[in-house]
Amino acid sequence: MNKMLLTILSVVVLDAAGTGLVMPILPELLQSVAHTPELGWRFGAFLSLYAALQFLASPILGTLSDFYGRRPVLLASLAGGMIDYAFMACAPGFWWLFLGRAVAGLTAANAAVAAACLADIMPEERRARAFGLLSACFGIGFILGPAIGGVLGTISVRAPFIAAALLVMVNFIVALIVLPETRAVKPGRIDPAAFHPLAPLRWIGTFPALLPLLVLSIILSIVGEVGGTIWVLYGQDKFGWDTATVGLSLAGFGFFHALAQAFVAGPLSERWGERFALIVAIVCDSAAYIAIAFVSRGFIAFLLFPLFCLGGIGQPALLSLMTKRVGADEQGRLQGVLTSLASLASMVAPLAISEIYFASRHVFPGLVWVLGASLYLLCVPVLFAHRRRVAEPPEGAAYRQGEQP
């Protein structure tokens, strides 16, 4: 593994650890500053605010990284995350938390820039494996973060956020000192039209072969928001988990996620193709969602982690397919658009998911899991309508002419 790849993956590990640190305790922090045990719309709104601003900012940050390099955009993103965690650690009121979340959303580009860096340095035939490693590193960070955050949360509701701010500061220093630039700076000026809110949609329209893949990406993002929104609440309500157990569950998920991404995602895509990997992921994730909706014992939820994590191998395969359909000079814009679309899902889905969950948790708390699994049915016509595989050119120009995957 070369030094550049190792550095990029290390940044992702630290970033995921910071995110994982705060997840077990976030609902409790919101309850304490809102002075109410019933979060209701506040929880969904807090999650959606970040996604809404990320939706607006990600395509711009992706375009900036294509012109001015990946490194400065990544550093700005890390600085925004550090400010957000500092606000959470010190905020005296609910709306101060929203302000910190807004800063983080406007600068959120860590994952997109890391993926663009990998697309810069990896040949096409090795990208599925590289994106699998990227996702595996996220899992490794998620082993460490939630486990530590769960323990710190038993000491103080603010302690995990202080630790996360310090961790992001370390990540910033590592990136500043060690991370090299992977993208040569473009000469000339950026067209101001690239910053128009509808510019990403116009750009996507020039790549007809991307459209069905983007539909799949949006569906996968929406379904993935179910666990991201209610896992902590679901564990506490249905299984009676405390903060430490929630942290342990997230760490366990991170462990199996890392294994699946490191040893299954890349090899499966290379051996059987990305489309097959997508089908395996959808089947496994659907089974896990249906099962978790009906289990009555917390330890059974832990046994479902392998299924959940096999469900996560679809995103690297899908990402690999999409990077092959645009040119080398547009990888940053692609990652920005993908992050923006995922943010759109994250903007709408948590509000709907949290409302459905709070309305149904006393009758059937597993309803949101069943609804999430049912959304995968929308993937079937897209997957089977585009079965024909063709040889992809080294650049994305042919796909602008409408060649289908």
C-alpha positions as CSV (number, residue, x, y, z in Angstrom):
1,M,0.0,0.0,0.0
2,N,1.6,3.3,-1.1
3,K,2.1,6.2,1.2
4,M,-0.5,8.4,-0.4
5,L,-3.2,5.8,-0.2
6,L,-2.3,5.1,3.4
7,T,-2.5,8.8,4.3
8,I,-6.0,9.2,2.7
9,L,-7.3,6.1,4.5
10,S,-5.9,7.3,7.8
11,V,-7.7,10.6,7.5
12,V,-11.0,8.6,6.9
13,V,-10.4,6.5,10.0
14,L,-9.9,9.6,12.2
15,D,-12.9,11.3,10.7
16,A,-15.2,8.3,11.3
17,A,-13.9,7.9,14.8
18,G,-14.9,11.5,15.5
19,T,-18.4,10.9,14.1
20,G,-18.7,7.7,16.1
21,L,-17.7,9.3,19.3
22,V,-20.8,11.5,19.5
23,M,-23.5,9.2,18.1
24,P,-24.3,7.3,21.3
25,I,-24.9,10.4,23.3
26,L,-26.3,12.8,20.7
27,P,-30.0,12.3,21.6
28,E,-29.3,12.8,25.3
29,L,-27.4,16.0,24.6
30,L,-30.4,17.3,22.5
31,Q,-32.8,16.4,25.3
32,S,-30.7,18.2,27.9
33,V,-30.4,21.5,26.0
34,A,-34.0,21.3,24.7
35,H,-35.2,20.6,28.3
36,T,-37.6,17.9,27.2
37,P,-37.5,14.1,27.0
38,E,-39.6,14.1,23.8
39,L,-37.4,15.2,20.9
40,G,-40.0,14.8,18.2
41,W,-39.3,17.2,15.3
42,R,-36.2,18.6,16.9
43,F,-34.2,15.4,16.3
44,G,-35.1,15.1,12.7
45,A,-34.6,18.8,12.1
46,F,-31.1,18.7,13.7
47,L,-30.1,15.9,11.4
48,S,-31.7,17.5,8.3
49,L,-30.1,20.9,8.8
50,Y,-26.7,19.4,8.2
51,A,-27.9,17.6,5.2
52,A,-29.7,20.6,3.7
53,L,-26.6,22.8,3.8
54,Q,-24.4,20.0,2.6
55,F,-26.7,19.5,-0.3
56,L,-26.1,23.2,-1.3
57,A,-22.4,23.2,-0.6
58,S,-21.1,19.8,-1.7
59,P,-21.2,20.4,-5.5
60,I,-19.4,23.7,-5.1
61,L,-16.7,22.2,-2.9
62,G,-16.3,19.3,-5.4
63,T,-15.9,21.8,-8.3
64,L,-13.4,23.8,-6.2
65,S,-11.4,20.7,-5.5
66,D,-11.2,20.0,-9.3
67,F,-9.8,23.5,-9.9
68,Y,-7.7,24.3,-6.8
69,G,-6.8,20.8,-5.6
70,R,-8.2,18.3,-3.1
71,R,-6.0,19.3,-0.1
72,P,-7.3,22.8,0.7
73,V,-10.9,21.7,0.4
74,L,-10.3,18.8,2.8
75,L,-8.6,21.1,5.3
76,A,-11.5,23.5,5.2
77,S,-13.9,20.6,5.8
78,L,-12.0,19.4,8.8
79,A,-11.9,22.9,10.2
80,G,-15.7,23.1,9.9
81,G,-16.1,19.8,11.7
82,M,-13.8,21.0,14.5
83,I,-16.0,24.1,15.0
84,D,-19.1,22.0,15.0
85,Y,-17.9,19.7,17.8
86,A,-16.6,22.6,19.8
87,F,-20.1,24.2,19.6
88,M,-21.7,21.0,20.8
89,A,-19.3,20.7,23.7
90,C,-20.0,24.3,24.9
91,A,-23.4,25.3,23.5
92,P,-25.7,26.7,26.3
93,G,-28.8,26.4,24.2
94,F,-30.5,24.4,21.5
95,W,-30.1,26.9,18.8
96,W,-26.3,27.2,19.4
97,L,-26.2,23.5,18.5
98,F,-28.0,24.3,15.2
99,L,-25.4,27.0,14.5
100,G,-22.5,24.6,14.9
101,R,-24.3,22.1,12.7
102,A,-24.8,24.7,10.0
103,V,-21.1,25.4,9.9
104,A,-20.3,21.7,9.6
105,G,-22.9,21.3,6.8
106,L,-21.5,24.1,4.7
107,T,-18.0,22.7,4.9
108,A,-18.8,18.9,4.8
109,A,-16.7,17.4,2.1
110,N,-14.4,14.9,3.9
111,A,-15.9,11.8,2.3
112,A,-16.3,13.3,-1.2
113,V,-12.7,14.6,-1.3
114,A,-11.3,11.4,0.0
115,A,-13.2,9.5,-2.7
116,A,-12.0,12.0,-5.4
117,C,-8.4,11.5,-4.1
118,L,-8.7,7.7,-4.6
119,A,-10.2,8.2,-8.1
120,D,-7.2,10.4,-8.9
121,I,-4.6,7.9,-7.9
122,M,-6.2,4.5,-8.6
123,P,-6.6,2.9,-12.1
124,E,-10.2,2.1,-13.0
125,E,-9.9,-1.7,-12.6
126,R,-8.8,-1.2,-8.9
127,R,-11.3,1.4,-7.8
128,A,-13.9,-1.0,-6.5
129,R,-11.3,-2.5,-4.2
130,A,-10.0,1.0,-3.2
131,F,-13.5,2.3,-2.4
132,G,-14.1,-0.9,-0.4
133,L,-10.9,-0.1,1.6
134,L,-12.2,3.5,2.1
135,S,-15.4,2.2,3.5
136,A,-13.6,-0.3,5.6
137,C,-11.6,2.5,7.2
138,F,-14.8,4.2,8.0
139,G,-15.8,1.0,9.8
140,I,-12.5,0.9,11.7
141,G,-13.1,4.4,12.9
142,F,-16.6,3.4,13.9
143,I,-15.2,0.6,16.0
144,L,-13.1,3.0,18.1
145,G,-15.4,6.1,18.2
146,P,-18.7,4.7,19.5
147,A,-17.0,2.4,22.1
148,I,-15.0,5.4,23.5
149,G,-18.0,7.7,23.1
150,G,-20.3,5.3,25.0
151,V,-17.9,5.2,27.9
152,L,-17.3,9.0,28.0
153,G,-21.0,9.6,27.8
154,T,-21.4,7.9,31.2
155,I,-19.0,10.5,32.7
156,S,-20.5,13.6,31.1
157,V,-22.9,14.3,28.3
158,R,-20.4,16.8,26.9
159,A,-17.3,14.7,27.2
160,P,-17.6,12.8,23.8
161,F,-17.9,16.1,22.0
162,I,-14.8,17.5,23.6
163,A,-13.0,14.3,22.6
164,A,-14.4,14.5,19.0
165,A,-13.2,18.2,18.7
166,L,-9.7,17.2,19.8
167,L,-9.7,14.2,17.4
168,V,-10.7,16.3,14.4
169,M,-7.9,18.7,15.4
170,V,-5.4,15.8,15.2
171,N,-6.9,14.9,11.9
172,F,-6.4,18.4,10.6
173,I,-2.8,18.4,11.7
174,V,-2.1,15.0,10.0
175,A,-3.7,16.2,6.8
176,L,-1.9,19.5,6.9
177,I,1.5,17.9,7.4
178,V,1.3,14.6,5.6
179,L,-1.4,14.6,3.0
180,P,0.0,15.4,-0.5
181,E,-2.0,17.0,-3.3
182,T,-3.5,14.4,-5.7
183,R,-4.9,16.8,-8.3
184,A,-3.0,19.3,-10.3
185,V,-4.4,22.8,-10.2
186,K,-6.3,23.8,-13.3
187,P,-5.2,26.9,-15.1
188,G,-7.8,29.6,-15.7
189,R,-10.9,30.7,-13.8
190,I,-14.0,28.8,-12.8
191,D,-17.2,29.5,-14.7
192,P,-19.5,31.3,-12.3
193,A,-22.4,29.2,-13.7
194,A,-20.9,26.2,-12.0
195,F,-22.1,27.7,-8.7
196,H,-25.7,27.9,-9.7
197,P,-27.9,25.8,-7.5
198,L,-29.2,23.8,-10.5
199,A,-25.8,23.4,-12.1
200,P,-25.3,19.9,-10.8
201,L,-28.6,18.8,-12.4
202,R,-27.6,20.3,-15.7
203,W,-24.2,18.6,-15.5
204,I,-25.8,15.2,-14.7
205,G,-28.0,15.6,-17.7
206,T,-24.9,15.5,-20.0
207,F,-24.2,12.0,-18.8
208,P,-27.3,9.9,-19.6
209,A,-25.5,6.7,-18.5
210,L,-25.2,8.1,-15.0
211,L,-29.0,8.6,-14.5
212,P,-30.0,5.0,-13.5
213,L,-27.0,4.7,-11.3
214,L,-27.9,7.9,-9.5
215,V,-31.4,6.6,-8.9
216,L,-29.9,3.6,-7.2
217,S,-27.6,5.8,-5.2
218,I,-30.5,7.9,-3.9
219,I,-32.6,4.8,-2.9
220,L,-29.6,3.3,-1.1
221,S,-29.0,6.6,0.7
222,I,-32.6,6.9,1.8
223,V,-32.7,3.4,3.1
224,G,-29.4,3.9,4.9
225,E,-30.9,6.8,6.8
226,V,-33.2,4.5,8.7
227,G,-30.4,3.1,10.8
228,G,-28.6,6.4,11.0
229,T,-31.7,8.1,12.4
230,I,-33.2,5.7,14.8
231,W,-30.6,3.1,15.8
232,V,-29.8,4.8,19.2
233,L,-33.4,5.5,19.9
234,Y,-34.5,2.0,18.8
235,G,-32.0,0.3,21.0
236,Q,-32.9,2.3,24.0
237,D,-36.7,2.0,23.5
238,K,-37.0,-1.6,22.5
239,F,-34.0,-3.3,24.1
240,G,-33.4,-1.0,27.1
241,W,-29.8,-0.3,26.1
242,D,-27.8,2.3,28.1
243,T,-25.3,4.6,26.6
244,A,-22.4,2.2,26.9
245,T,-24.4,-0.7,25.2
246,V,-25.3,1.7,22.4
247,G,-21.7,2.5,21.9
248,L,-20.7,-1.1,22.0
249,S,-23.4,-1.9,19.4
250,L,-22.1,0.8,17.1
251,A,-18.5,-0.5,17.6
252,G,-19.7,-4.0,16.7
253,F,-21.3,-2.7,13.6
254,G,-18.1,-0.9,12.7
255,F,-16.1,-4.1,13.1
256,F,-18.2,-6.1,10.8
257,H,-18.5,-3.2,8.4
258,A,-14.7,-3.0,8.1
259,L,-14.5,-6.8,7.5
260,A,-17.1,-6.7,4.8
261,Q,-15.6,-3.7,3.0
262,A,-12.0,-4.9,3.2
263,F,-12.5,-8.6,2.3
264,V,-15.8,-8.8,0.5
265,A,-16.7,-5.6,-1.4
266,G,-13.6,-5.4,-3.7
267,P,-13.1,-9.1,-4.4
268,L,-16.8,-9.7,-5.1
269,S,-17.0,-6.8,-7.5
270,E,-13.8,-7.8,-9.3
271,R,-14.8,-11.5,-9.6
272,W,-18.5,-11.2,-10.4
273,G,-19.0,-7.5,-11.3
274,E,-20.4,-4.5,-9.6
275,R,-24.0,-5.2,-10.5
276,F,-23.8,-8.6,-8.8
277,A,-22.3,-7.0,-5.7
278,L,-25.3,-4.5,-5.7
279,I,-27.8,-7.3,-5.8
280,V,-26.1,-9.2,-2.9
281,A,-26.1,-6.0,-0.9
282,I,-29.7,-5.2,-1.4
283,V,-30.8,-8.8,-0.6
284,C,-28.7,-8.8,2.6
285,D,-29.8,-5.4,3.8
286,S,-33.5,-6.1,3.2
287,A,-33.2,-9.3,5.2
288,A,-31.5,-7.5,8.1
289,Y,-34.1,-4.7,8.1
290,I,-37.0,-7.2,8.2
291,A,-35.3,-9.2,11.0
292,I,-34.5,-6.2,13.2
293,A,-38.1,-5.0,13.0
294,F,-39.3,-8.2,14.7
295,V,-36.6,-9.3,17.1
296,S,-37.4,-9.0,20.8
297,R,-34.0,-9.5,22.4
298,G,-31.1,-7.1,22.1
299,F,-28.4,-9.8,21.6
300,I,-30.2,-10.9,18.4
301,A,-29.6,-7.5,17.0
302,F,-25.9,-8.0,17.5
303,L,-26.2,-11.3,15.5
304,L,-27.6,-9.4,12.6
305,F,-24.5,-7.2,12.1
306,P,-23.0,-9.4,9.4
307,L,-26.1,-9.1,7.3
308,F,-26.3,-5.3,7.8
309,C,-22.7,-4.9,6.8
310,L,-23.0,-7.1,3.7
311,G,-25.7,-4.7,2.8
312,G,-23.1,-2.0,2.8
313,I,-21.0,-3.4,0.0
314,G,-23.3,-1.9,-2.6
315,Q,-22.2,1.6,-2.3
316,P,-18.5,1.0,-3.2
317,A,-19.6,-1.1,-6.2
318,L,-22.0,1.7,-7.3
319,L,-19.3,4.3,-6.8
320,S,-16.9,2.4,-8.9
321,L,-19.4,2.1,-11.7
322,M,-20.1,5.9,-11.6
323,T,-16.4,7.0,-11.6
324,K,-15.9,5.0,-14.8
325,R,-18.5,7.1,-16.5
326,V,-16.9,10.5,-16.2
327,G,-13.5,11.9,-17.1
328,A,-10.5,12.2,-14.9
329,D,-11.0,16.0,-14.8
330,E,-14.5,15.7,-13.4
331,Q,-14.1,13.2,-10.5
332,G,-14.3,16.0,-7.9
333,R,-17.5,17.3,-9.4
334,L,-19.0,13.8,-9.5
335,Q,-18.2,13.2,-5.8
336,G,-19.6,16.6,-4.9
337,V,-22.9,15.8,-6.8
338,L,-23.1,12.4,-5.2
339,T,-22.6,13.9,-1.7
340,S,-25.2,16.5,-2.6
341,L,-27.7,13.8,-3.6
342,A,-27.0,11.8,-0.5
343,S,-27.5,15.0,1.5
344,L,-30.8,15.6,-0.2
345,A,-31.8,12.1,1.1
346,S,-30.5,13.0,4.5
347,M,-32.4,16.2,4.5
348,V,-35.8,14.7,3.9
349,A,-35.5,11.2,5.2
350,P,-34.6,11.8,8.9
351,L,-37.6,14.1,9.3
352,A,-40.0,11.5,7.8
353,I,-38.3,8.6,9.6
354,S,-38.3,10.3,13.0
355,E,-41.9,11.4,12.7
356,I,-43.0,7.8,11.7
357,Y,-40.9,6.3,14.5
358,F,-42.2,8.6,17.3
359,A,-45.8,8.1,16.0
360,S,-45.5,4.3,15.9
361,R,-43.0,3.3,18.5
362,H,-45.6,2.4,21.2
363,V,-47.5,0.2,18.7
364,F,-44.9,-1.3,16.3
365,P,-41.5,0.4,16.7
366,G,-40.1,-1.8,13.8
367,L,-42.4,-0.1,11.2
368,V,-39.7,2.2,9.9
369,W,-37.4,-0.8,9.3
370,V,-40.1,-2.6,7.3
371,L,-40.8,0.5,5.2
372,G,-37.1,0.9,4.6
373,A,-36.7,-2.6,3.3
374,S,-39.7,-2.1,1.0
375,L,-38.0,0.8,-0.7
376,Y,-35.5,-1.6,-2.2
377,L,-38.3,-2.9,-4.4
378,L,-37.8,0.3,-6.4
379,C,-34.2,-0.9,-7.3
380,V,-35.5,-4.0,-9.1
381,P,-36.6,-2.3,-12.4
382,V,-33.5,-0.2,-12.5
383,L,-31.1,-3.1,-12.0
384,F,-32.7,-5.4,-14.5
385,A,-33.4,-2.7,-17.1
386,H,-29.6,-2.1,-17.4
387,R,-28.1,-5.6,-17.5
388,R,-26.1,-5.1,-20.7
389,R,-22.4,-4.5,-19.9
390,V,-20.3,-2.7,-22.5
391,A,-16.6,-1.7,-22.5
392,E,-16.1,1.7,-20.9
393,P,-13.8,4.3,-22.5
394,P,-11.0,5.7,-20.4
395,E,-12.8,9.1,-20.2
396,G,-16.4,10.1,-19.8
397,A,-16.9,11.7,-23.3
398,A,-18.6,8.7,-24.8
399,Y,-21.2,8.7,-22.0
400,R,-22.2,12.2,-22.8
401,Q,-23.4,10.9,-26.1
402,G,-25.9,8.6,-24.3
403,E,-24.1,5.3,-24.3
404,Q,-25.7,3.1,-21.6
405,P,-24.0,1.0,-19.0
